[in-house]
Amino acid sequence: MGIEIEKKFTVKSLPEDLTKYPYHEIEQGYLNVHPAIRVRRQDDIYYMTYKSSAISENTDNIGQTEYNMPLDEQSYEHLAQKADGNVIRKTRYLIPLNEDAYSEAYLSDTPELDKLIKDGKMVIELDVFKAPFDGTIVAEVEFPSEEAAAAYKPAPWFDKDVTSDPKYRNSYMSSLKLG
């Protein structure tokens, strides 16, 4: 079990030529939303995830306990049929972290963070949603610590920080009554 520390943003504009970046096709359904229990297919990988609520009152919902359990395709299909609400489908692009994300002084003081960035282990995950949520685009960045999240300078193409806005959570979107 680990802690997921992430921030979410809407976007002003998409990066040029998205097709040059690696991406994943994701489909997920929720068996429960509080706590979030979801089943996910990411390309040809299947798993079930448990996500708790935020770990403390002053984290702006950036820290959650998360546990992933691998599934085979048959188990995924069986559980996906039991999902409540909307199935979420999206393309997730993996875009290098913006070069101005941290000051040189901050990176000098946190060499482990600098190494993660240089090794390409910190990226912007750009989710472009498909029907029934066409037009919804959210960028997420996962961090190794709350301190790194607090020090992060958003990419210039990001718009509003929606980390604490529940309407941008996949679990919330899955429970919306549409049409």
Wavefront OBJ file of the C-alpha trace (Angstrom):
o trace
v 0.000 0.000 0.000
v 1.323 3.443 -0.878
v 0.379 7.076 -0.666
v -0.617 8.792 -3.886
v 0.207 12.502 -3.812
v -1.097 14.265 -6.884
v -2.367 17.592 -8.164
v -4.931 18.033 -10.952
v -5.351 20.910 -13.374
v -7.627 21.915 -16.205
v -5.768 23.000 -19.341
v -5.776 26.210 -21.398
v -4.417 24.520 -24.495
v -3.109 21.117 -25.484
v 0.590 20.586 -26.117
v 1.449 20.429 -29.802
v 1.472 17.051 -31.553
v 0.153 14.845 -28.746
v 0.787 11.770 -30.892
v 4.546 12.064 -30.292
v 4.085 11.193 -26.609
v 3.566 7.699 -25.216
v 0.008 7.030 -24.123
v -2.317 4.462 -22.583
v -5.922 3.615 -23.407
v -7.800 3.345 -20.122
v -11.235 2.010 -19.232
v -12.440 1.867 -15.654
v -15.550 1.263 -13.640
v -16.314 1.844 -9.979
v -17.667 -0.824 -7.668
v -17.802 1.718 -4.850
v -16.965 5.427 -4.613
v -16.484 6.024 -0.833
v -13.885 4.601 -0.501
v -13.100 4.329 -4.203
v -12.854 0.747 -5.404
v -12.364 0.557 -9.132
v -11.434 -1.945 -11.780
v -9.233 -0.717 -14.607
v -7.958 -1.862 -17.950
v -4.862 0.045 -19.031
v -3.954 -1.216 -22.480
v -3.652 -4.973 -21.787
v -3.061 -4.712 -18.041
v -5.922 -5.264 -15.596
v -6.166 -4.432 -11.911
v -8.439 -3.404 -9.068
v -7.594 -0.326 -7.001
v -8.620 0.757 -3.527
v -8.246 4.508 -2.805
v -8.995 6.047 0.566
v -9.971 9.645 1.180
v -7.367 12.371 1.722
v -4.908 11.474 4.474
v -5.270 14.703 6.452
v -7.408 17.791 6.601
v -4.677 20.182 5.413
v -3.470 18.400 2.268
v -6.062 19.812 -0.159
v -6.916 16.215 -1.074
v -3.499 15.532 -2.587
v -2.609 12.524 -0.415
v -4.542 9.263 -0.566
v -3.777 5.707 0.408
v -3.794 3.579 -2.730
v -3.449 -0.143 -3.243
v -3.455 -1.981 -6.603
v -4.231 -5.673 -7.029
v -3.500 -7.342 -10.389
v -6.376 -9.017 -12.222
v -6.553 -11.220 -15.277
v -8.774 -10.230 -18.208
v -11.599 -12.590 -17.230
v -11.710 -11.259 -13.651
v -11.668 -7.686 -14.939
v -14.559 -8.341 -17.343
v -16.573 -10.060 -14.598
v -16.056 -7.187 -12.134
v -16.525 -4.453 -14.766
v -20.046 -5.762 -15.401
v -20.822 -5.081 -11.733
v -19.618 -1.464 -11.849
v -22.099 1.239 -10.898
v -22.733 4.272 -13.062
v -20.697 5.499 -15.999
v -17.702 3.654 -17.349
v -14.788 6.061 -17.721
v -12.810 5.843 -20.970
v -9.827 8.047 -21.694
v -6.510 8.332 -23.421
v -3.693 9.167 -21.010
v -0.687 10.892 -22.567
v 2.614 10.816 -20.666
v 4.269 14.195 -21.181
v 7.658 15.184 -19.746
v 7.434 17.427 -16.689
v 7.690 21.113 -17.548
v 11.287 22.349 -17.395
v 10.404 25.233 -15.084
v 8.554 22.984 -12.595
v 11.081 23.684 -9.820
v 13.730 26.276 -9.137
v 17.351 25.230 -9.517
v 17.867 25.944 -5.811
v 14.997 23.615 -4.839
v 16.344 20.818 -7.052
v 19.819 21.338 -5.609
v 18.348 20.891 -2.107
v 16.349 17.781 -3.158
v 18.663 15.653 -5.315
v 16.293 12.664 -5.163
v 13.582 14.776 -6.843
v 16.065 16.060 -9.410
v 17.001 12.458 -10.240
v 13.327 11.424 -10.627
v 12.798 14.261 -13.096
v 16.014 13.590 -15.052
v 15.176 9.864 -15.224
v 11.711 10.687 -16.630
v 9.940 9.164 -13.627
v 7.859 12.301 -13.002
v 5.572 13.167 -15.869
v 2.410 15.050 -16.627
v -0.447 12.611 -17.185
v -2.849 14.287 -19.596
v -6.252 12.570 -19.602
v -8.420 13.195 -22.667
v -11.821 11.713 -21.880
v -14.069 9.911 -24.333
v -17.873 9.629 -24.413
v -19.855 10.372 -22.382
v -17.328 12.959 -21.146
v -15.997 14.225 -24.491
v -14.313 17.583 -24.060
v -13.119 16.923 -20.502
v -9.346 17.200 -20.276
v -7.414 17.026 -17.011
v -3.667 17.083 -16.354
v -2.300 15.309 -13.275
v 1.144 15.264 -11.732
v 2.110 12.721 -9.051
v 4.727 13.736 -6.502
v 7.080 11.844 -4.182
v 6.165 14.114 -1.237
v 3.751 16.812 -0.149
v 6.712 19.216 -0.063
v 7.452 18.551 -3.749
v 3.768 19.061 -4.557
v 3.713 22.390 -2.698
v 6.883 23.603 -4.468
v 5.683 22.610 -7.962
v 5.184 25.421 -10.496
v 2.429 24.366 -12.935
v 3.134 24.119 -16.649
v 2.256 27.269 -18.604
v -0.461 25.417 -20.517
v -2.278 24.470 -17.294
v -5.271 26.529 -16.236
v -7.038 26.060 -12.892
v -5.833 23.834 -10.025
v -8.800 21.481 -9.467
v -7.141 19.102 -7.022
v -9.776 19.796 -4.365
v -12.728 19.999 -6.765
v -14.660 16.705 -6.543
v -16.264 17.140 -9.969
v -12.889 16.334 -11.572
v -12.549 12.996 -9.767
v -13.192 9.962 -11.914
v -15.254 8.425 -9.125
v -17.539 11.471 -9.133
v -17.851 11.414 -12.914
v -18.789 7.738 -12.782
v -21.730 8.529 -10.506
v -23.223 11.363 -12.594
v -26.694 10.821 -14.011
v -26.360 11.598 -17.727
v -28.899 12.068 -20.484
l 1 2 3 4 5 6 7 8 9 10 11 12 13 14 15 16 17 18 19 20 21 22 23 24 25 26 27 28 29 30 31 32 33 34 35 36 37 38 39 40 41 42 43 44 45 46 47 48 49 50 51 52 53 54 55 56 57 58 59 60 61 62 63 64 65 66 67 68 69 70 71 72 73 74 75 76 77 78 79 80 81 82 83 84 85 86 87 88 89 90 91 92 93 94 95 96 97 98 99 100 101 102 103 104 105 106 107 108 109 110 111 112 113 114 115 116 117 118 119 120 121 122 123 124 125 126 127 128 129 130 131 132 133 134 135 136 137 138 139 140 141 142 143 144 145 146 147 148 149 150 151 152 153 154 155 156 157 158 159 160 161 162 163 164 165 166 167 168 169 170 171 172 173 174 175 176 177 178 179
